[in-house]
Amino acid sequence: MKGFFNEFKKFISRGNVMDMAVGIIIGAAFTKIVNSLVADIIMPPLGLLLGNIDFSNWFIVLKSGSQTVAPYVSIEAAKSAGATTLNIGFFINSIISFLIVAFAIFSLLKVINKLKEGEKTEVQADPTTKECPYCFSTINIKATKCPHCISDLK
């Protein structure tokens, strides 16, 4: 059992796990921001353009409730009456939120990949030294004779 906890401690202290935890926390906060952007900023003007549709309250009653029959003025009223509803507006909000998050992640990964490509091209410079095959000293790449062991190089 002690070995299990030591292995778990090693796993949890790795950088990748900590990076993943930070990513999840930031992702949760970002999701809240995107949901607010969609529900509070994007959907109200879109609803006005489409004829005063309140997307958050756009639903279809599949089965009336036992306490009150349809029509219901809001989803909350339908739910409190025990009605079964198809919440189209919430679904549209979720689709738009997903598209915004997916676009943001795509843009972020595109920038990260571009930065990684830049690092690779910088690292791939032509070598200026080589190793002597006889004494293993580092010498100039143009050398034809090793200055350390005076061996002829081919």
C-alpha beads as a LAMMPS data file, in Angstrom:
LAMMPS data file: protein, C-alpha beads

154 atoms
153 bonds

1 atom types
1 bond types

-500.0 500.0 xlo xhi
-500.0 500.0 ylo yhi
-500.0 500.0 zlo zhi

Masses

1 110.0

Atoms # bond

1 1 1 0.000 0.000 0.000
2 1 1 2.895 2.349 0.773
3 1 1 4.322 1.761 -2.713
4 1 1 0.976 2.714 -4.230
5 1 1 0.931 6.060 -2.403
6 1 1 4.562 6.776 -3.337
7 1 1 3.769 6.058 -6.987
8 1 1 0.654 8.243 -6.780
9 1 1 2.685 11.043 -5.153
10 1 1 5.240 10.819 -7.984
11 1 1 2.461 10.901 -10.577
12 1 1 0.676 13.885 -9.028
13 1 1 3.886 15.922 -8.690
14 1 1 4.736 15.633 -12.398
15 1 1 4.475 18.838 -14.376
16 1 1 1.965 17.404 -16.858
17 1 1 -0.618 16.660 -14.172
18 1 1 -0.308 20.139 -12.699
19 1 1 -0.560 21.700 -16.175
20 1 1 -3.680 19.636 -16.846
21 1 1 -5.256 20.743 -13.547
22 1 1 -4.585 24.403 -14.331
23 1 1 -6.013 23.884 -17.831
24 1 1 -9.208 22.354 -16.441
25 1 1 -9.689 25.222 -13.975
26 1 1 -9.093 27.867 -16.641
27 1 1 -11.349 25.940 -19.037
28 1 1 -14.195 25.941 -16.504
29 1 1 -13.834 29.689 -15.989
30 1 1 -13.629 30.260 -19.754
31 1 1 -16.792 28.194 -20.267
32 1 1 -18.686 30.416 -17.819
33 1 1 -17.510 33.502 -19.703
34 1 1 -18.540 32.017 -23.058
35 1 1 -21.946 30.954 -21.723
36 1 1 -22.519 34.491 -20.451
37 1 1 -21.353 35.926 -23.783
38 1 1 -23.854 33.767 -25.653
39 1 1 -26.818 34.161 -23.273
40 1 1 -26.352 37.830 -22.359
41 1 1 -24.617 39.458 -25.355
42 1 1 -25.172 37.445 -28.564
43 1 1 -28.654 35.951 -28.188
44 1 1 -30.689 39.050 -27.162
45 1 1 -29.813 41.051 -30.324
46 1 1 -30.203 37.903 -32.439
47 1 1 -33.634 37.360 -30.899
48 1 1 -34.608 40.967 -31.734
49 1 1 -33.474 40.506 -35.336
50 1 1 -35.546 37.337 -35.647
51 1 1 -38.759 38.946 -34.414
52 1 1 -38.416 39.356 -30.637
53 1 1 -37.666 35.679 -29.965
54 1 1 -36.381 34.992 -26.456
55 1 1 -34.131 31.992 -27.147
56 1 1 -33.775 31.155 -23.463
57 1 1 -37.549 30.755 -23.336
58 1 1 -38.038 28.988 -26.683
59 1 1 -39.548 25.579 -25.997
60 1 1 -42.159 23.122 -27.203
61 1 1 -44.509 21.369 -24.791
62 1 1 -44.461 17.632 -25.452
63 1 1 -46.863 16.740 -22.636
64 1 1 -48.863 19.078 -20.395
65 1 1 -48.380 18.969 -16.683
66 1 1 -50.818 17.437 -14.264
67 1 1 -51.430 20.682 -12.339
68 1 1 -51.878 23.133 -15.243
69 1 1 -52.408 22.626 -18.957
70 1 1 -50.491 24.391 -21.752
71 1 1 -49.760 27.091 -22.849
72 1 1 -47.063 28.063 -20.367
73 1 1 -45.447 31.490 -20.279
74 1 1 -41.964 30.174 -19.504
75 1 1 -39.939 27.003 -19.170
76 1 1 -39.956 27.464 -15.394
77 1 1 -43.766 27.605 -15.385
78 1 1 -43.950 24.460 -17.522
79 1 1 -41.477 22.604 -15.296
80 1 1 -43.274 23.630 -12.109
81 1 1 -46.542 22.377 -13.635
82 1 1 -44.864 19.040 -14.354
83 1 1 -44.880 19.438 -18.137
84 1 1 -42.417 17.709 -20.446
85 1 1 -40.697 20.234 -22.713
86 1 1 -38.309 20.275 -25.624
87 1 1 -35.963 23.188 -24.817
88 1 1 -34.882 24.383 -28.263
89 1 1 -33.492 27.726 -27.074
90 1 1 -31.149 26.139 -24.517
91 1 1 -29.925 23.757 -27.191
92 1 1 -29.193 26.602 -29.636
93 1 1 -27.356 28.482 -26.857
94 1 1 -25.283 25.364 -26.174
95 1 1 -24.400 24.959 -29.860
96 1 1 -23.269 28.588 -30.126
97 1 1 -21.256 28.269 -26.887
98 1 1 -19.588 25.122 -28.208
99 1 1 -18.693 26.805 -31.508
100 1 1 -17.136 29.772 -29.687
101 1 1 -15.095 27.509 -27.379
102 1 1 -14.035 25.297 -30.311
103 1 1 -12.949 28.362 -32.308
104 1 1 -10.981 29.730 -29.343
105 1 1 -9.207 26.383 -28.813
106 1 1 -8.499 26.080 -32.537
107 1 1 -6.999 29.587 -32.587
108 1 1 -4.897 28.878 -29.503
109 1 1 -3.547 25.607 -30.926
110 1 1 -2.780 27.316 -34.230
111 1 1 -0.663 29.934 -32.400
112 1 1 1.086 27.266 -30.294
113 1 1 1.900 25.177 -33.392
114 1 1 3.272 28.266 -35.158
115 1 1 5.506 29.009 -32.157
116 1 1 6.738 25.403 -32.085
117 1 1 7.562 25.541 -35.806
118 1 1 9.570 28.711 -35.189
119 1 1 11.574 26.973 -32.457
120 1 1 12.344 24.014 -34.727
121 1 1 13.729 26.183 -37.518
122 1 1 15.989 28.065 -35.104
123 1 1 17.436 24.848 -33.651
124 1 1 18.290 23.326 -37.042
125 1 1 21.377 25.487 -37.724
126 1 1 24.313 23.951 -39.623
127 1 1 26.935 22.411 -37.316
128 1 1 30.281 24.229 -37.012
129 1 1 32.150 21.484 -35.151
130 1 1 32.676 17.764 -35.395
131 1 1 34.245 15.073 -33.256
132 1 1 37.635 13.533 -33.999
133 1 1 37.108 9.789 -34.615
134 1 1 40.462 8.978 -32.904
135 1 1 40.637 11.109 -29.749
136 1 1 36.977 12.229 -29.612
137 1 1 37.914 15.907 -29.187
138 1 1 35.674 18.612 -30.588
139 1 1 37.264 20.234 -33.644
140 1 1 36.323 22.635 -36.426
141 1 1 34.170 21.010 -39.101
142 1 1 36.603 22.124 -41.852
143 1 1 39.660 20.595 -40.154
144 1 1 41.582 17.937 -42.104
145 1 1 43.997 17.220 -39.232
146 1 1 43.094 16.961 -35.539
147 1 1 44.972 19.618 -33.514
148 1 1 44.812 17.417 -30.392
149 1 1 46.080 14.045 -31.629
150 1 1 47.443 15.178 -35.038
151 1 1 45.577 12.424 -36.850
152 1 1 44.693 12.893 -40.498
153 1 1 40.957 13.176 -40.982
154 1 1 39.126 12.075 -44.092

Bonds

1 1 1 2
2 1 2 3
3 1 3 4
4 1 4 5
5 1 5 6
6 1 6 7
7 1 7 8
8 1 8 9
9 1 9 10
10 1 10 11
11 1 11 12
12 1 12 13
13 1 13 14
14 1 14 15
15 1 15 16
16 1 16 17
17 1 17 18
18 1 18 19
19 1 19 20
20 1 20 21
21 1 21 22
22 1 22 23
23 1 23 24
24 1 24 25
25 1 25 26
26 1 26 27
27 1 27 28
28 1 28 29
29 1 29 30
30 1 30 31
31 1 31 32
32 1 32 33
33 1 33 34
34 1 34 35
35 1 35 36
36 1 36 37
37 1 37 38
38 1 38 39
39 1 39 40
40 1 40 41
41 1 41 42
42 1 42 43
43 1 43 44
44 1 44 45
45 1 45 46
46 1 46 47
47 1 47 48
48 1 48 49
49 1 49 50
50 1 50 51
51 1 51 52
52 1 52 53
53 1 53 54
54 1 54 55
55 1 55 56
56 1 56 57
57 1 57 58
58 1 58 59
59 1 59 60
60 1 60 61
61 1 61 62
62 1 62 63
63 1 63 64
64 1 64 65
65 1 65 66
66 1 66 67
67 1 67 68
68 1 68 69
69 1 69 70
70 1 70 71
71 1 71 72
72 1 72 73
73 1 73 74
74 1 74 75
75 1 75 76
76 1 76 77
77 1 77 78
78 1 78 79
79 1 79 80
80 1 80 81
81 1 81 82
82 1 82 83
83 1 83 84
84 1 84 85
85 1 85 86
86 1 86 87
87 1 87 88
88 1 88 89
89 1 89 90
90 1 90 91
91 1 91 92
92 1 92 93
93 1 93 94
94 1 94 95
95 1 95 96
96 1 96 97
97 1 97 98
98 1 98 99
99 1 99 100
100 1 100 101
101 1 101 102
102 1 102 103
103 1 103 104
104 1 104 105
105 1 105 106
106 1 106 107
107 1 107 108
108 1 108 109
109 1 109 110
110 1 110 111
111 1 111 112
112 1 112 113
113 1 113 114
114 1 114 115
115 1 115 116
116 1 116 117
117 1 117 118
118 1 118 119
119 1 119 120
120 1 120 121
121 1 121 122
122 1 122 123
123 1 123 124
124 1 124 125
125 1 125 126
126 1 126 127
127 1 127 128
128 1 128 129
129 1 129 130
130 1 130 131
131 1 131 132
132 1 132 133
133 1 133 134
134 1 134 135
135 1 135 136
136 1 136 137
137 1 137 138
138 1 138 139
139 1 139 140
140 1 140 141
141 1 141 142
142 1 142 143
143 1 143 144
144 1 144 145
145 1 145 146
146 1 146 147
147 1 147 148
148 1 148 149
149 1 149 150
150 1 150 151
151 1 151 152
152 1 152 153
153 1 153 154
